[in-house]
Amino acid sequence: MSAGAALADGVPVLVPVLDNHRFDEAALARYLAGRLPGCSGEAITVRQFQGGQSNPTFHLATAAGDYVLRKKPPGKLLPSAHAVEREFRVMQALEGSAVPVPRMRLLCEDEAVIGTPFFVMDHVPGRIFPDRVMRSGTAAERAAAYADLARVLAALHRVDWQAAGLSDFSRPGRYMERQVQRWTKQWEAVKVEEMPAMDRTAAWLAAHLPADDEPAIVHGDFRLGNVILHEREPRVVAVLDWELATLGHPLADLAYACLTYHLPAGPTGLTGVQGEAAPPAGIPTEAEFVAEYCRAAERPVPAELQVFVVFSMFRLASIVAGVWRRALDGNAADPRAIGYRERYRGMAERAWDIAQQVEA
């Protein structure tokens, strides 16, 4: 259940563990014995969720029920990337809040067990709609699903992060300044070719940092493809993929969710609705989605959101460039990532276009 997972009628596809992600399943079973209900040291059935570009994710079938294991990928990793430890911590902190998350079971930071740190959580049944655009269902179902996305995002930003035990989760304050620096360095670390739009956008962001700072828990990759919807109802029952979570500016999260309106449909039609004369009925406009979020968050509609949109597009381009770099290195979770060069370049050009519109 990771971003970009292959699906059949909304249900993630499970496949045998990929060769480059194999680990010692017997060692895992021994470790889980006595630590996880249903595990007694005997063999468990391990399959991999197909697709996804970040932390490899696996389905564990046991006598007591199903679980999900999420681990770091193999090979050399960028500093602070693929932080499964942080994913575990923030989801555990949110258990019982208005933000639906799977129940966390255990975190193993001992690389000797299966080769990398990992965590195990409950498996949450439901439907996953890949990426950002819900093209199936009725107009009413789409409207309800996007309204619930906005509600859940607002609920996240209203969580008292200090009361949740996340005071030291990251440094509050100067979020956008630190993020622009981080993703500029990330881009430079994965760069294998010249891409002027990336460099121009990085410089533009450094010169247009928002003045306000209001720490909140931010997801970092909040979109339709990273939530599970109820099996029959258009409502969110779990939010997934928290590896980019931190204490930051809530408008950065909102702007990232709004990239749906600034990305073209792409080859699958699921990336965004930018340029479409008639997006699927029921999907709100950007203004409507922002207004729904603001009502739930009890805040005014922001005037400076487009600066955050430029940042979100730049950051996503940096991430996709990293996925392409891992594919070149033979390390990607999905072999299709070798074709991601044009994706990151298109995002970079779009980020620079939006930045120039802000200046106009």
N, C-alpha and C positions, 0 to 999 in steps of 0.2 A: 504494500500500500504506500507507494512512493509516487512522487510527482511524475506524470507521464506514463503511469502503469497501463499496460494493455488491458482491454476490457472486453467482456462479452455480455451485452445487455446490461451494462452498468456494474457487472461483477468483475473484480480483478481476476486476471488470468494467472493461474499457477503453473509453473513449468519446473522440470528438474533443475537442480542448482547448476548454474553456468560454470563451465570449466574454470574460468579465471576467478570465480568466487567460491570455489569449494573450500570447505574446512573440515576439521575432524569432528564428525557428527557424534561419534562414540564419546569423545572427550566432552562435548556439550551435554550429552545425556548424563554422564557421570557428574558433571558440575551442577546440573539442574536438580538432581536427585536430592530430595529433602528441602530444596529451596523453592520449588514450584509445585503447586498441587497437580497431581496426575503424573508426576515424574518420579520414578523409582530407580533410575539408573539403567533401565532397559531402553532399547532403541526407540526413538521417536521418528515420526515421518516428517522430513524436512523438504519443503518445496520453496521455490523462489517466486516472488511476484515479478512478472515479466514487465520490462520497461523500467522507466525511472532513470534519472541521471546522477543521483547523488549517493546517499547511503544505501547500500544493498539491503533489501528487506525480504524476510523469509516467513513463511507460514509453518508453524509447528503444530502438528496434530498429536494429541496425547489422549490417554484414557479418560482424563477428566475434562477435556475440552480443547479448544483451539487458542493458540497464542500467536503473537507476532514478534519476531526477533529483528532488530535493526542494528546494523554494525557499520563500522567504518570500512571503506573500500580498501583493497590491498594496494601495495606500492607506496611510492613517495608522495606525501600529501603536503599541500601548502599549510603554513602555520595558521592555526585557529580554524581551519576548514574541517567540515564533516564532524562537528562537535556533538557526538551522540550523548556525551555526558551532560551537556547543556540542554539538549532536547529532553532527556529524562527528567532533569531537575525542574524545568519550567512546567512540564505536563503534570508532574507530581504535585507541584505547588498549586495548580489550577483545579485539581480534583475537588469536587464539591462546590465549585463556583458556577456562575451562569454561563461559563464557557465549557461546552461539552468536550471532554478528552477521554481517551481510553484509560482504564485503570493501569497504573504502572505496577509492575511486579518486582523487577530487580534490575540492578545495574552492575555489570562486571567490567572493571577497569583493568583486569589482569590479562594482558595480551597473550600469556602462555596458554590460556584455555583454548581459544580458536584462532589466535593470530592477531586479533584486533579487539579493542573494547566493544561492548555491545550492551543492549538492554532488551528486556522482554516486557511486553504489555499484553493486555487482553485483546483478543480479536473482536472487533465490533462489526457485526453484519450490517449490510446496507448497500447503497448504490454510490458509485463514484462516477462523476462525469468529467472526462479528461479536460485539462487545461481550463479555459475561461468561459466558453460559450455553450450553453445548454440548448441544443437544437431539437431534442426530443421532448415528448410530453405535450401538454396543452398550454395555451397562453396563460391560463390561470395558475397552472403549476409552475411555470417559469417565473411569473411575477412573485409568487409566494416564496420560491427558493431564493431569488435574489434579495427579496426583502429580509429573509432570515439571515442571509449572508451579512447584510448591513447591520442587522441587529446583533449578531454574534460578535462582529468586529467591534461595535460600540461597547458591548459588554466586556470584551477583553480590555479595552482602554479605560474602562471604569473600575477595573479590579485594583484594590489597594495593594500595590506591589510590596510595600513595607510590611503590611500585615500578613501577606502571603509568604514572607520569609525570603524575599528576593532583594533585600537591600544591597547585597554585595554581588548581585548577578552581573552587573556591569556598572561602569561609572555613569551616574546621571549627570546631565549637563553637557553642553557643547556637542550634542549628538550629531547634528548635521555636519559640523566641521570634521569630527572624527570619522564619520562615515564616508565623506567625500575623500578624505585622505586614505582610508582603508581600501576603498574600491579602486581608487587610482593606483595604489600599490599593487592590488590584486591584478588589475589589468596589465600593469608593467611586468608582473611576475609570470603571466601566462602568454604574453605577447610573442608571437612568432612571425609577425609581418607588420608592415606599417598600415595604420588605419587612422588617417587624420581626424575623422569625425570623433573618434574616441578621445584623442588628445585635446581637441578644441572644446569638447563638452566638459571634460575634467577641469580645464582652465576656467571655463564659464561658471561652473558650479562653485569653484573656490572663490569667485568674485561676486556671487549672488547668494550667499548663505542667508537663510531666514534669520531674523533677529530673535524671534521668540523661541523659548525652549520650555517644554512641559512634559517631564518624564512620565512615561506610561509603559506597560508591557506591550511590546510590539512583536508581532509574529514574524514579519520579514518576508513571507511568501504567501500571503493570504489571498486566495482565489478559489474559484469553484473546484478546480482539480485537486485541491488539498483538503477537502472536507468529505465526509461521508454523509449522504442523505439517508433518511429513514427508508426502509425497504419499500414502503407504499406511499408515504406522505412527503410533501416537498419541504422538509425541515432538516436542519443540520443536527446530526447525532454525534459527530466527532470531528474535531479539527486535528489534522495530521501535519507532519513535516515541520518541526519546530527548530531545525538546526540553525536558522538565522535569527531566532528570537533574542531579544535584548531589551534593555530599558532605553526607550528612545522617543522620538516625536510621533504622536499618533497620526499626524497628517502624512507622514511618510508611508505608513501602512495603508491609509485610505487612498493615497495616490497610486500605490502599487496595485491595489484592487481595481483602480480605474484604468489601468493599462489595457483592459478589455476594449476600451473605446479608442485606443491609440495604436493598436496593432491590427494589421490586416488579417484576414481569415486564415492565410497560410494554406499549405497543401491539404490539410485535413478539414479545414473550415472551422476549427475549434480554437484557434489562437486568439482571434479578436473580431470585432465588427467594424473596424475603421474602413471607411470607403464604401460600405454597403448602403445601398439606397433604402433597403427595407430589411433591417435585422429581424430575427424571429419575434413574432408577436409575444408580448409579455415581458421581454427583457427590457428593463428600464433604460432610459437615457442616462448619460453620465450625470446630468443635473439632478435627475430623479433619484439615482442611487446615492449621490452625495447628500441630498436632502433627507432621505430615509435614514442614513447613518447619523446625520446631525440631530434629527429628532430623537433617535435612541440614545445618542451620546449627550444630549442636552447641551449643545454648543451651537453657535451661529455658523452659517455657511462660510467657509474660509475664502478670502479673496486671493490668497497667494498659493493656491493649490498647484498651479501649473509648474512652479519652481520644483515642487516635490515630485511632480510627474517626470520632469526632465531627469532628476536624480534617480528615480525608480527605473526609468528606461536605461540610463547609463549603468546602473548597478546590474540590471538583468543582462545587459550586453556583456558586462564583465564576467558574469556567471556562465553565460553560454559560451563565451570565448574559452573559459576554463574547461567546460565540458568538451569542446572541440580539441583543446590541448591534451586532455586525458585520452581522448580517442586516438590522437596521433601517437601518444605514448603507449597505446594498447591497454589502457586502464579503465575505460568507460564502462558503466553498468549496462549500456545498451549499444549494440554495434551500429545502430543508425546514427549515433553521435558523430561519426566521421563526416557526415554531411552538414554539420552545424556551422560551418564557416559563413555561409551566406546569411544564416539567421542572425548571428551576432553583428555582422556588418550592416544588415538592414536595420536592426535596432539602434545601432550607433548613428546612422544617418537620420533616423526618425527623432532621436533625442536631440540632435543638433538642430533639426528643423523646428522642433517645439521651442527650443531655447531662443532661436531667432524670432519666433512669433511673440515670445514674451517681451523681447526687446522692442518690438515694433510699436 
